[in-house]
Each structure stands twice: as structure tokens, then as C-alpha cells.
């Protein structure tokens, strides 16, 4: 489309605008003019009670406030030993590949690094994908499958409940990406036994203890 004719803001549907204007950022994400989230966009995940999928701004604000202490500068500083250990583990894997003269799948490696850190902090249970000899390709497939299935579920979000009611073999035959997404959702939705900020293993002087599964 010719930008000179269309302009930086284009209506792509009755409820959506496509904005290509950096100067409009402050208006779009203004703290003084809060907006509710777009139900069509968040319903695709099937998590209506989550912070991310909360549509009403007035309800989203207190829900999000409960998470603020976990992302404060002080909280992140306490995680530095664990972060350093995870990065050192990745560097060790890179050095192993260098000595063996083998190529290293960096995309999968970085995915394992970020996933190990996030799962340990969010669920108090690290996935330990960096310990996988082949960098957990099944998880890479899960992420890729989720990306593929999300377009379908965005437009037909009622199918999520239909898929949940079907046997795994049927889902795998119909859409493998949806099956991988549902499996990951069930893992991430499992109850967390202890809040991470109360676990001294994350902030102890011996970060190597964080590599274990709790």
C-alpha cells in the first residue's frame, strides 16, 4: 500500500487500527488515558482469569500490582547469583561445542536459557533445558506449534474447549501445534508449591544449587 496515500494510521477492521507512527506512542500507551484490552485478542489463550487476559483496565491494575514486587530492582538484584550461574552454564555448553568442533543451535540454546530462568523464577521449578544434550528440541517444537495454532484459536477461540475435551491422539492428528500448546498450558497452570521470593536457594551465596529441580 502506498504510504503517501494511506497515512501512518490505517483501520484494518471495525475494531483495529494499524499504527506506524513513533510520535503516537505516548498517546497509545498513555498512563493518563487507560484503555481496556481487546477481548478478541486475549480470548485466544483460554486464560480469562490471568493478568494478561484481563480486559477491564480497573481490574487489570490491581492484578498487575500484585506482581510488581517480583520485578522490582531489588528483587531482580537478589536473582543475580542465579542469573550468573545460568549464563555460565550456557557458556560452558558453548565451550563444549567449540572443543568438539560441532555446530551449536544458538536459537534453541537461548530459548533454553530464558526458559530455565523464567520457569525457576515463576514456578520455583526450573525446566533445566540447558542440561539437555540436544537443547530440548521438543520444547522448541512446542513454541513453534503454539505460534502456528494461535492464529486458528484467535479467530475460533471456542475450539480451545473442544480440543481440551478430545483425546490427545485425536488432537495430534488434527493439529499437533494445539496439542503441544495444551500440554504446556497444563504444566504452567499447575500449582506452585512455594513462592519463589521465599526460597533462599535463589539468593544464596551458592547459585549452583539453583540448577536442581525442586
CNS distance restraints for C-alpha pairs under 8 A (distance, minus, plus):
assign (resid   1 and name CA) (resid   6 and name CA) 7.10 0.50 0.50
assign (resid   2 and name CA) (resid   6 and name CA) 6.14 0.50 0.50
assign (resid   3 and name CA) (resid   7 and name CA) 5.36 0.50 0.50
assign (resid   3 and name CA) (resid   8 and name CA) 7.00 0.50 0.50
assign (resid   6 and name CA) (resid  10 and name CA) 6.80 0.50 0.50
assign (resid   8 and name CA) (resid  18 and name CA) 7.95 0.50 0.50
assign (resid   8 and name CA) (resid  19 and name CA) 5.86 0.50 0.50
assign (resid   8 and name CA) (resid  20 and name CA) 4.89 0.50 0.50
assign (resid   8 and name CA) (resid  21 and name CA) 5.72 0.50 0.50
assign (resid   9 and name CA) (resid  17 and name CA) 6.66 0.50 0.50
assign (resid   9 and name CA) (resid  18 and name CA) 5.66 0.50 0.50
assign (resid   9 and name CA) (resid  19 and name CA) 4.54 0.50 0.50
assign (resid   9 and name CA) (resid  20 and name CA) 6.25 0.50 0.50
assign (resid   9 and name CA) (resid  21 and name CA) 7.43 0.50 0.50
assign (resid  10 and name CA) (resid  17 and name CA) 5.59 0.50 0.50
assign (resid  10 and name CA) (resid  18 and name CA) 5.08 0.50 0.50
assign (resid  10 and name CA) (resid  19 and name CA) 6.55 0.50 0.50
assign (resid  11 and name CA) (resid  15 and name CA) 7.99 0.50 0.50
assign (resid  11 and name CA) (resid  16 and name CA) 5.99 0.50 0.50
assign (resid  11 and name CA) (resid  17 and name CA) 4.39 0.50 0.50
assign (resid  11 and name CA) (resid  18 and name CA) 6.14 0.50 0.50
assign (resid  12 and name CA) (resid  16 and name CA) 5.73 0.50 0.50
assign (resid  12 and name CA) (resid  17 and name CA) 5.67 0.50 0.50
assign (resid  12 and name CA) (resid  18 and name CA) 6.46 0.50 0.50
assign (resid  13 and name CA) (resid  17 and name CA) 7.08 0.50 0.50
assign (resid  21 and name CA) (resid  25 and name CA) 7.37 0.50 0.50
assign (resid  24 and name CA) (resid  28 and name CA) 6.12 0.50 0.50
assign (resid  25 and name CA) (resid  29 and name CA) 6.00 0.50 0.50
assign (resid  25 and name CA) (resid  30 and name CA) 7.93 0.50 0.50
assign (resid  26 and name CA) (resid  30 and name CA) 5.29 0.50 0.50
assign (resid  27 and name CA) (resid  33 and name CA) 7.98 0.50 0.50
assign (resid  29 and name CA) (resid  33 and name CA) 7.94 0.50 0.50
assign (resid  29 and name CA) (resid  34 and name CA) 7.60 0.50 0.50
assign (resid  30 and name CA) (resid  34 and name CA) 6.45 0.50 0.50
assign (resid  34 and name CA) (resid  57 and name CA) 6.88 0.50 0.50
assign (resid  35 and name CA) (resid  57 and name CA) 6.31 0.50 0.50
assign (resid  36 and name CA) (resid  55 and name CA) 5.43 0.50 0.50
assign (resid  36 and name CA) (resid  56 and name CA) 5.02 0.50 0.50
assign (resid  36 and name CA) (resid  57 and name CA) 4.93 0.50 0.50
assign (resid  37 and name CA) (resid  41 and name CA) 7.96 0.50 0.50
assign (resid  37 and name CA) (resid  42 and name CA) 7.66 0.50 0.50
assign (resid  37 and name CA) (resid  53 and name CA) 7.92 0.50 0.50
assign (resid  37 and name CA) (resid  54 and name CA) 7.25 0.50 0.50
assign (resid  37 and name CA) (resid  55 and name CA) 4.54 0.50 0.50
assign (resid  37 and name CA) (resid  56 and name CA) 6.67 0.50 0.50
assign (resid  37 and name CA) (resid  57 and name CA) 7.22 0.50 0.50
assign (resid  38 and name CA) (resid  42 and name CA) 6.62 0.50 0.50
assign (resid  38 and name CA) (resid  55 and name CA) 6.61 0.50 0.50
assign (resid  39 and name CA) (resid  43 and name CA) 5.82 0.50 0.50
assign (resid  39 and name CA) (resid  53 and name CA) 8.00 0.50 0.50
assign (resid  39 and name CA) (resid  55 and name CA) 6.17 0.50 0.50
assign (resid  40 and name CA) (resid  44 and name CA) 7.23 0.50 0.50
assign (resid  40 and name CA) (resid 154 and name CA) 7.06 0.50 0.50
assign (resid  40 and name CA) (resid 155 and name CA) 7.94 0.50 0.50
assign (resid  41 and name CA) (resid 154 and name CA) 6.66 0.50 0.50
assign (resid  42 and name CA) (resid  46 and name CA) 7.99 0.50 0.50
assign (resid  42 and name CA) (resid  52 and name CA) 7.61 0.50 0.50
assign (resid  42 and name CA) (resid  53 and name CA) 5.10 0.50 0.50
assign (resid  42 and name CA) (resid  54 and name CA) 7.96 0.50 0.50
assign (resid  42 and name CA) (resid  55 and name CA) 7.84 0.50 0.50
assign (resid  43 and name CA) (resid  47 and name CA) 7.26 0.50 0.50
assign (resid  43 and name CA) (resid  48 and name CA) 6.90 0.50 0.50
assign (resid  43 and name CA) (resid  53 and name CA) 6.94 0.50 0.50
assign (resid  43 and name CA) (resid 154 and name CA) 7.06 0.50 0.50
assign (resid  43 and name CA) (resid 157 and name CA) 6.53 0.50 0.50
assign (resid  44 and name CA) (resid 150 and name CA) 6.79 0.50 0.50
assign (resid  44 and name CA) (resid 153 and name CA) 5.16 0.50 0.50
assign (resid  44 and name CA) (resid 154 and name CA) 4.40 0.50 0.50
assign (resid  44 and name CA) (resid 155 and name CA) 7.58 0.50 0.50
assign (resid  44 and name CA) (resid 156 and name CA) 7.84 0.50 0.50
assign (resid  44 and name CA) (resid 157 and name CA) 5.14 0.50 0.50
assign (resid  45 and name CA) (resid  53 and name CA) 7.80 0.50 0.50
assign (resid  45 and name CA) (resid 150 and name CA) 7.77 0.50 0.50
assign (resid  45 and name CA) (resid 153 and name CA) 7.65 0.50 0.50
assign (resid  45 and name CA) (resid 154 and name CA) 7.90 0.50 0.50
assign (resid  45 and name CA) (resid 157 and name CA) 7.91 0.50 0.50
assign (resid  46 and name CA) (resid 157 and name CA) 7.51 0.50 0.50
assign (resid  46 and name CA) (resid 160 and name CA) 6.90 0.50 0.50
assign (resid  47 and name CA) (resid  53 and name CA) 6.35 0.50 0.50
assign (resid  48 and name CA) (resid  53 and name CA) 5.44 0.50 0.50
assign (resid  48 and name CA) (resid  54 and name CA) 6.40 0.50 0.50
assign (resid  49 and name CA) (resid  53 and name CA) 6.87 0.50 0.50
assign (resid  49 and name CA) (resid  54 and name CA) 6.65 0.50 0.50
assign (resid  50 and name CA) (resid  54 and name CA) 6.27 0.50 0.50
assign (resid  51 and name CA) (resid  60 and name CA) 6.25 0.50 0.50
assign (resid  51 and name CA) (resid  63 and name CA) 5.95 0.50 0.50
assign (resid  51 and name CA) (resid  64 and name CA) 6.21 0.50 0.50
assign (resid  54 and name CA) (resid  59 and name CA) 7.08 0.50 0.50
assign (resid  54 and name CA) (resid  60 and name CA) 5.51 0.50 0.50
assign (resid  55 and name CA) (resid  59 and name CA) 7.87 0.50 0.50
assign (resid  55 and name CA) (resid  60 and name CA) 7.01 0.50 0.50
assign (resid  56 and name CA) (resid  60 and name CA) 6.02 0.50 0.50
assign (resid  57 and name CA) (resid  61 and name CA) 6.06 0.50 0.50
assign (resid  58 and name CA) (resid  62 and name CA) 7.39 0.50 0.50
assign (resid  59 and name CA) (resid  63 and name CA) 6.58 0.50 0.50
assign (resid  60 and name CA) (resid  64 and name CA) 5.95 0.50 0.50
assign (resid  61 and name CA) (resid  65 and name CA) 6.07 0.50 0.50
assign (resid  62 and name CA) (resid  66 and name CA) 6.50 0.50 0.50
assign (resid  63 and name CA) (resid  67 and name CA) 7.36 0.50 0.50
assign (resid  64 and name CA) (resid  68 and name CA) 6.73 0.50 0.50
assign (resid  67 and name CA) (resid  71 and name CA) 7.11 0.50 0.50
assign (resid  68 and name CA) (resid  72 and name CA) 6.33 0.50 0.50
assign (resid  69 and name CA) (resid  75 and name CA) 6.90 0.50 0.50
assign (resid  70 and name CA) (resid  75 and name CA) 5.82 0.50 0.50
assign (resid  70 and name CA) (resid  76 and name CA) 7.52 0.50 0.50
assign (resid  70 and name CA) (resid 197 and name CA) 7.55 0.50 0.50
assign (resid  71 and name CA) (resid  75 and name CA) 6.11 0.50 0.50
assign (resid  71 and name CA) (resid  76 and name CA) 6.25 0.50 0.50
assign (resid  72 and name CA) (resid  76 and name CA) 6.29 0.50 0.50
assign (resid  73 and name CA) (resid  77 and name CA) 6.07 0.50 0.50
assign (resid  74 and name CA) (resid  78 and name CA) 6.40 0.50 0.50
assign (resid  75 and name CA) (resid  79 and name CA) 6.73 0.50 0.50
assign (resid  75 and name CA) (resid 197 and name CA) 7.92 0.50 0.50
assign (resid  76 and name CA) (resid  80 and name CA) 6.83 0.50 0.50
assign (resid  78 and name CA) (resid 202 and name CA) 7.56 0.50 0.50
assign (resid  78 and name CA) (resid 203 and name CA) 5.43 0.50 0.50
assign (resid  79 and name CA) (resid  83 and name CA) 6.19 0.50 0.50
assign (resid  79 and name CA) (resid 202 and name CA) 6.11 0.50 0.50
assign (resid  79 and name CA) (resid 203 and name CA) 5.83 0.50 0.50
assign (resid  80 and name CA) (resid  84 and name CA) 5.94 0.50 0.50
assign (resid  80 and name CA) (resid 203 and name CA) 7.70 0.50 0.50
assign (resid  81 and name CA) (resid  85 and name CA) 6.20 0.50 0.50
assign (resid  81 and name CA) (resid 202 and name CA) 7.41 0.50 0.50
assign (resid  81 and name CA) (resid 203 and name CA) 6.49 0.50 0.50
assign (resid  81 and name CA) (resid 204 and name CA) 7.50 0.50 0.50
assign (resid  81 and name CA) (resid 205 and name CA) 7.16 0.50 0.50
assign (resid  81 and name CA) (resid 206 and name CA) 7.65 0.50 0.50
assign (resid  81 and name CA) (resid 207 and name CA) 5.29 0.50 0.50
assign (resid  82 and name CA) (resid  86 and name CA) 6.25 0.50 0.50
assign (resid  82 and name CA) (resid 202 and name CA) 6.01 0.50 0.50
assign (resid  82 and name CA) (resid 203 and name CA) 7.17 0.50 0.50
assign (resid  82 and name CA) (resid 207 and name CA) 5.13 0.50 0.50
assign (resid  82 and name CA) (resid 208 and name CA) 7.60 0.50 0.50
assign (resid  82 and name CA) (resid 210 and name CA) 6.41 0.50 0.50
assign (resid  83 and name CA) (resid  87 and name CA) 6.25 0.50 0.50
assign (resid  83 and name CA) (resid 117 and name CA) 7.12 0.50 0.50
assign (resid  84 and name CA) (resid  88 and name CA) 6.08 0.50 0.50
assign (resid  85 and name CA) (resid  89 and name CA) 6.15 0.50 0.50
assign (resid  85 and name CA) (resid 207 and name CA) 6.05 0.50 0.50
assign (resid  85 and name CA) (resid 208 and name CA) 6.46 0.50 0.50
assign (resid  86 and name CA) (resid  90 and name CA) 6.41 0.50 0.50
assign (resid  86 and name CA) (resid 113 and name CA) 6.82 0.50 0.50
assign (resid  86 and name CA) (resid 116 and name CA) 7.89 0.50 0.50
assign (resid  86 and name CA) (resid 117 and name CA) 7.28 0.50 0.50
assign (resid  86 and name CA) (resid 211 and name CA) 7.94 0.50 0.50
assign (resid  87 and name CA) (resid  91 and name CA) 6.20 0.50 0.50
assign (resid  87 and name CA) (resid 113 and name CA) 7.40 0.50 0.50
assign (resid  88 and name CA) (resid  92 and name CA) 6.09 0.50 0.50
assign (resid  89 and name CA) (resid  93 and name CA) 6.42 0.50 0.50
assign (resid  89 and name CA) (resid 130 and name CA) 7.34 0.50 0.50
assign (resid  90 and name CA) (resid  94 and name CA) 6.31 0.50 0.50
assign (resid  90 and name CA) (resid 109 and name CA) 7.48 0.50 0.50
assign (resid  90 and name CA) (resid 113 and name CA) 6.98 0.50 0.50
assign (resid  90 and name CA) (resid 130 and name CA) 6.86 0.50 0.50
assign (resid  91 and name CA) (resid  95 and name CA) 6.19 0.50 0.50
assign (resid  92 and name CA) (resid  96 and name CA) 6.24 0.50 0.50
assign (resid  93 and name CA) (resid  97 and name CA) 6.39 0.50 0.50
assign (resid  94 and name CA) (resid  98 and name CA) 6.28 0.50 0.50
assign (resid  94 and name CA) (resid 104 and name CA) 7.26 0.50 0.50
assign (resid  95 and name CA) (resid  99 and name CA) 6.23 0.50 0.50
assign (resid  96 and name CA) (resid 100 and name CA) 6.28 0.50 0.50
assign (resid  97 and name CA) (resid 101 and name CA) 5.89 0.50 0.50
assign (resid  97 and name CA) (resid 102 and name CA) 5.13 0.50 0.50
assign (resid  97 and name CA) (resid 103 and name CA) 6.64 0.50 0.50
assign (resid  97 and name CA) (resid 104 and name CA) 6.42 0.50 0.50
assign (resid  98 and name CA) (resid 102 and name CA) 6.44 0.50 0.50
assign (resid  98 and name CA) (resid 103 and name CA) 7.91 0.50 0.50
assign (resid 104 and name CA) (resid 109 and name CA) 7.88 0.50 0.50
assign (resid 105 and name CA) (resid 109 and name CA) 6.16 0.50 0.50
assign (resid 106 and name CA) (resid 110 and name CA) 6.05 0.50 0.50
assign (resid 107 and name CA) (resid 111 and name CA) 6.21 0.50 0.50
assign (resid 108 and name CA) (resid 112 and name CA) 6.15 0.50 0.50
assign (resid 108 and name CA) (resid 135 and name CA) 6.14 0.50 0.50
assign (resid 108 and name CA) (resid 136 and name CA) 7.74 0.50 0.50
assign (resid 108 and name CA) (resid 137 and name CA) 7.25 0.50 0.50
assign (resid 108 and name CA) (resid 140 and name CA) 6.60 0.50 0.50
assign (resid 109 and name CA) (resid 113 and name CA) 6.30 0.50 0.50
assign (resid 109 and name CA) (resid 130 and name CA) 7.16 0.50 0.50
assign (resid 109 and name CA) (resid 135 and name CA) 6.07 0.50 0.50
assign (resid 110 and name CA) (resid 114 and name CA) 6.23 0.50 0.50
assign (resid 111 and name CA) (resid 115 and name CA) 6.00 0.50 0.50
assign (resid 111 and name CA) (resid 140 and name CA) 7.61 0.50 0.50
assign (resid 112 and name CA) (resid 116 and name CA) 5.99 0.50 0.50
assign (resid 112 and name CA) (resid 128 and name CA) 7.80 0.50 0.50
assign (resid 112 and name CA) (resid 129 and name CA) 5.17 0.50 0.50
assign (resid 112 and name CA) (resid 130 and name CA) 5.50 0.50 0.50
assign (resid 112 and name CA) (resid 135 and name CA) 6.62 0.50 0.50
assign (resid 112 and name CA) (resid 136 and name CA) 7.48 0.50 0.50
assign (resid 113 and name CA) (resid 117 and name CA) 6.38 0.50 0.50
assign (resid 113 and name CA) (resid 129 and name CA) 7.45 0.50 0.50
assign (resid 113 and name CA) (resid 130 and name CA) 6.31 0.50 0.50
assign (resid 114 and name CA) (resid 118 and name CA) 6.06 0.50 0.50
assign (resid 115 and name CA) (resid 119 and name CA) 5.87 0.50 0.50
assign (resid 115 and name CA) (resid 127 and name CA) 7.05 0.50 0.50
assign (resid 115 and name CA) (resid 129 and name CA) 7.56 0.50 0.50
assign (resid 116 and name CA) (resid 120 and name CA) 6.12 0.50 0.50
assign (resid 116 and name CA) (resid 126 and name CA) 5.20 0.50 0.50
assign (resid 116 and name CA) (resid 127 and name CA) 5.27 0.50 0.50
assign (resid 116 and name CA) (resid 128 and name CA) 5.53 0.50 0.50
assign (resid 116 and name CA) (resid 129 and name CA) 6.32 0.50 0.50
assign (resid 116 and name CA) (resid 130 and name CA) 7.27 0.50 0.50
assign (resid 117 and name CA) (resid 121 and name CA) 6.27 0.50 0.50
assign (resid 117 and name CA) (resid 126 and name CA) 6.96 0.50 0.50
assign (resid 118 and name CA) (resid 122 and name CA) 5.79 0.50 0.50
assign (resid 118 and name CA) (resid 123 and name CA) 7.99 0.50 0.50
assign (resid 118 and name CA) (resid 126 and name CA) 7.80 0.50 0.50
assign (resid 119 and name CA) (resid 123 and name CA) 5.31 0.50 0.50
assign (resid 119 and name CA) (resid 124 and name CA) 6.73 0.50 0.50
assign (resid 119 and name CA) (resid 125 and name CA) 6.02 0.50 0.50
assign (resid 119 and name CA) (resid 126 and name CA) 5.08 0.50 0.50
assign (resid 119 and name CA) (resid 127 and name CA) 6.31 0.50 0.50
assign (resid 120 and name CA) (resid 124 and name CA) 4.57 0.50 0.50
assign (resid 120 and name CA) (resid 125 and name CA) 4.66 0.50 0.50
assign (resid 120 and name CA) (resid 126 and name CA) 4.11 0.50 0.50
assign (resid 120 and name CA) (resid 127 and name CA) 7.32 0.50 0.50
assign (resid 120 and name CA) (resid 196 and name CA) 7.83 0.50 0.50
assign (resid 121 and name CA) (resid 125 and name CA) 7.64 0.50 0.50
assign (resid 121 and name CA) (resid 126 and name CA) 7.87 0.50 0.50
assign (resid 121 and name CA) (resid 196 and name CA) 5.97 0.50 0.50
assign (resid 122 and name CA) (resid 196 and name CA) 7.00 0.50 0.50
assign (resid 123 and name CA) (resid 188 and name CA) 7.68 0.50 0.50
assign (resid 123 and name CA) (resid 192 and name CA) 5.53 0.50 0.50
assign (resid 123 and name CA) (resid 195 and name CA) 7.75 0.50 0.50
assign (resid 123 and name CA) (resid 196 and name CA) 7.20 0.50 0.50
assign (resid 124 and name CA) (resid 192 and name CA) 6.88 0.50 0.50
assign (resid 124 and name CA) (resid 193 and name CA) 7.77 0.50 0.50
assign (resid 124 and name CA) (resid 194 and name CA) 6.84 0.50 0.50
assign (resid 124 and name CA) (resid 195 and name CA) 6.86 0.50 0.50
assign (resid 124 and name CA) (resid 196 and name CA) 5.28 0.50 0.50
assign (resid 124 and name CA) (resid 214 and name CA) 6.96 0.50 0.50
assign (resid 125 and name CA) (resid 213 and name CA) 5.65 0.50 0.50
assign (resid 125 and name CA) (resid 214 and name CA) 5.28 0.50 0.50
assign (resid 126 and name CA) (resid 211 and name CA) 7.26 0.50 0.50
assign (resid 126 and name CA) (resid 212 and name CA) 7.31 0.50 0.50
assign (resid 126 and name CA) (resid 213 and name CA) 5.77 0.50 0.50
assign (resid 126 and name CA) (resid 214 and name CA) 7.49 0.50 0.50
assign (resid 127 and name CA) (resid 213 and name CA) 7.36 0.50 0.50
assign (resid 128 and name CA) (resid 132 and name CA) 7.40 0.50 0.50
assign (resid 128 and name CA) (resid 211 and name CA) 6.84 0.50 0.50
assign (resid 128 and name CA) (resid 212 and name CA) 7.64 0.50 0.50
assign (resid 128 and name CA) (resid 213 and name CA) 7.37 0.50 0.50
assign (resid 129 and name CA) (resid 135 and name CA) 6.10 0.50 0.50
assign (resid 129 and name CA) (resid 136 and name CA) 5.82 0.50 0.50
assign (resid 130 and name CA) (resid 135 and name CA) 6.09 0.50 0.50
assign (resid 130 and name CA) (resid 136 and name CA) 7.91 0.50 0.50
assign (resid 131 and name CA) (resid 135 and name CA) 7.37 0.50 0.50
assign (resid 132 and name CA) (resid 136 and name CA) 5.67 0.50 0.50
assign (resid 136 and name CA) (resid 140 and name CA) 6.97 0.50 0.50
assign (resid 137 and name CA) (resid 141 and name CA) 6.24 0.50 0.50
assign (resid 138 and name CA) (resid 142 and name CA) 6.23 0.50 0.50
assign (resid 139 and name CA) (resid 143 and name CA) 6.32 0.50 0.50
assign (resid 140 and name CA) (resid 144 and name CA) 6.19 0.50 0.50
assign (resid 141 and name CA) (resid 145 and name CA) 5.81 0.50 0.50
assign (resid 141 and name CA) (resid 180 and name CA) 7.89 0.50 0.50
assign (resid 142 and name CA) (resid 146 and name CA) 6.05 0.50 0.50
assign (resid 142 and name CA) (resid 177 and name CA) 6.86 0.50 0.50
assign (resid 142 and name CA) (resid 180 and name CA) 5.06 0.50 0.50
assign (resid 142 and name CA) (resid 181 and name CA) 6.33 0.50 0.50
assign (resid 142 and name CA) (resid 184 and name CA) 7.58 0.50 0.50
assign (resid 143 and name CA) (resid 147 and name CA) 6.30 0.50 0.50
assign (resid 143 and name CA) (resid 181 and name CA) 7.66 0.50 0.50
assign (resid 144 and name CA) (resid 148 and name CA) 6.38 0.50 0.50
assign (resid 144 and name CA) (resid 177 and name CA) 7.44 0.50 0.50
assign (resid 145 and name CA) (resid 149 and name CA) 6.10 0.50 0.50
assign (resid 145 and name CA) (resid 176 and name CA) 6.91 0.50 0.50
assign (resid 145 and name CA) (resid 177 and name CA) 3.65 0.50 0.50
assign (resid 145 and name CA) (resid 178 and name CA) 6.73 0.50 0.50
assign (resid 145 and name CA) (resid 180 and name CA) 6.45 0.50 0.50
assign (resid 145 and name CA) (resid 181 and name CA) 6.88 0.50 0.50
assign (resid 146 and name CA) (resid 150 and name CA) 5.87 0.50 0.50
assign (resid 146 and name CA) (resid 177 and name CA) 5.52 0.50 0.50
assign (resid 146 and name CA) (resid 178 and name CA) 6.49 0.50 0.50
assign (resid 146 and name CA) (resid 180 and name CA) 6.98 0.50 0.50
assign (resid 146 and name CA) (resid 181 and name CA) 5.23 0.50 0.50
assign (resid 147 and name CA) (resid 151 and name CA) 7.40 0.50 0.50
assign (resid 147 and name CA) (resid 177 and name CA) 7.91 0.50 0.50
assign (resid 148 and name CA) (resid 152 and name CA) 7.72 0.50 0.50
assign (resid 148 and name CA) (resid 177 and name CA) 6.40 0.50 0.50
assign (resid 149 and name CA) (resid 153 and name CA) 6.34 0.50 0.50
assign (resid 149 and name CA) (resid 175 and name CA) 7.63 0.50 0.50
assign (resid 149 and name CA) (resid 177 and name CA) 5.50 0.50 0.50
assign (resid 149 and name CA) (resid 178 and name CA) 5.54 0.50 0.50
assign (resid 149 and name CA) (resid 181 and name CA) 7.94 0.50 0.50
assign (resid 150 and name CA) (resid 154 and name CA) 5.88 0.50 0.50
assign (resid 151 and name CA) (resid 155 and name CA) 6.81 0.50 0.50
assign (resid 152 and name CA) (resid 156 and name CA) 6.08 0.50 0.50
assign (resid 152 and name CA) (resid 157 and name CA) 7.70 0.50 0.50
assign (resid 153 and name CA) (resid 157 and name CA) 4.48 0.50 0.50
assign (resid 153 and name CA) (resid 158 and name CA) 7.59 0.50 0.50
assign (resid 153 and name CA) (resid 159 and name CA) 6.65 0.50 0.50
assign (resid 153 and name CA) (resid 160 and name CA) 6.71 0.50 0.50
assign (resid 158 and name CA) (resid 162 and name CA) 6.85 0.50 0.50
assign (resid 159 and name CA) (resid 163 and name CA) 6.00 0.50 0.50
assign (resid 160 and name CA) (resid 164 and name CA) 6.24 0.50 0.50
assign (resid 161 and name CA) (resid 165 and name CA) 6.44 0.50 0.50
assign (resid 162 and name CA) (resid 166 and name CA) 6.67 0.50 0.50
assign (resid 163 and name CA) (resid 171 and name CA) 6.45 0.50 0.50
assign (resid 163 and name CA) (resid 178 and name CA) 7.84 0.50 0.50
assign (resid 164 and name CA) (resid 182 and name CA) 7.51 0.50 0.50
assign (resid 166 and name CA) (resid 170 and name CA) 6.47 0.50 0.50
assign (resid 166 and name CA) (resid 171 and name CA) 6.58 0.50 0.50
assign (resid 167 and name CA) (resid 171 and name CA) 6.52 0.50 0.50
assign (resid 168 and name CA) (resid 172 and name CA) 6.04 0.50 0.50
assign (resid 168 and name CA) (resid 179 and name CA) 6.75 0.50 0.50
assign (resid 169 and name CA) (resid 173 and name CA) 6.31 0.50 0.50
assign (resid 170 and name CA) (resid 174 and name CA) 6.26 0.50 0.50
assign (resid 171 and name CA) (resid 175 and name CA) 5.72 0.50 0.50
assign (resid 171 and name CA) (resid 176 and name CA) 6.50 0.50 0.50
assign (resid 171 and name CA) (resid 178 and name CA) 7.11 0.50 0.50
assign (resid 171 and name CA) (resid 179 and name CA) 5.84 0.50 0.50
assign (resid 172 and name CA) (resid 176 and name CA) 4.27 0.50 0.50
assign (resid 172 and name CA) (resid 177 and name CA) 7.74 0.50 0.50
assign (resid 172 and name CA) (resid 178 and name CA) 7.72 0.50 0.50
assign (resid 172 and name CA) (resid 179 and name CA) 5.88 0.50 0.50
assign (resid 175 and name CA) (resid 179 and name CA) 6.86 0.50 0.50
assign (resid 176 and name CA) (resid 180 and name CA) 6.41 0.50 0.50
assign (resid 177 and name CA) (resid 181 and name CA) 6.21 0.50 0.50
assign (resid 178 and name CA) (resid 182 and name CA) 6.13 0.50 0.50
assign (resid 179 and name CA) (resid 183 and name CA) 6.23 0.50 0.50
assign (resid 180 and name CA) (resid 184 and name CA) 6.27 0.50 0.50
assign (resid 181 and name CA) (resid 185 and name CA) 6.10 0.50 0.50
assign (resid 182 and name CA) (resid 186 and name CA) 6.18 0.50 0.50
assign (resid 183 and name CA) (resid 187 and name CA) 6.44 0.50 0.50
assign (resid 184 and name CA) (resid 188 and name CA) 6.17 0.50 0.50
assign (resid 185 and name CA) (resid 189 and name CA) 5.95 0.50 0.50
assign (resid 186 and name CA) (resid 190 and name CA) 6.35 0.50 0.50
assign (resid 194 and name CA) (resid 198 and name CA) 7.31 0.50 0.50
assign (resid 194 and name CA) (resid 199 and name CA) 7.50 0.50 0.50
assign (resid 195 and name CA) (resid 199 and name CA) 6.98 0.50 0.50
assign (resid 196 and name CA) (resid 202 and name CA) 7.59 0.50 0.50
assign (resid 197 and name CA) (resid 202 and name CA) 7.83 0.50 0.50
assign (resid 199 and name CA) (resid 203 and name CA) 7.72 0.50 0.50
assign (resid 200 and name CA) (resid 204 and name CA) 5.69 0.50 0.50
assign (resid 201 and name CA) (resid 206 and name CA) 7.81 0.50 0.50
assign (resid 201 and name CA) (resid 207 and name CA) 7.19 0.50 0.50
assign (resid 201 and name CA) (resid 209 and name CA) 6.55 0.50 0.50
assign (resid 201 and name CA) (resid 210 and name CA) 6.22 0.50 0.50
assign (resid 202 and name CA) (resid 207 and name CA) 6.91 0.50 0.50
assign (resid 202 and name CA) (resid 210 and name CA) 6.35 0.50 0.50
assign (resid 203 and name CA) (resid 207 and name CA) 7.33 0.50 0.50
assign (resid 207 and name CA) (resid 211 and name CA) 7.86 0.50 0.50
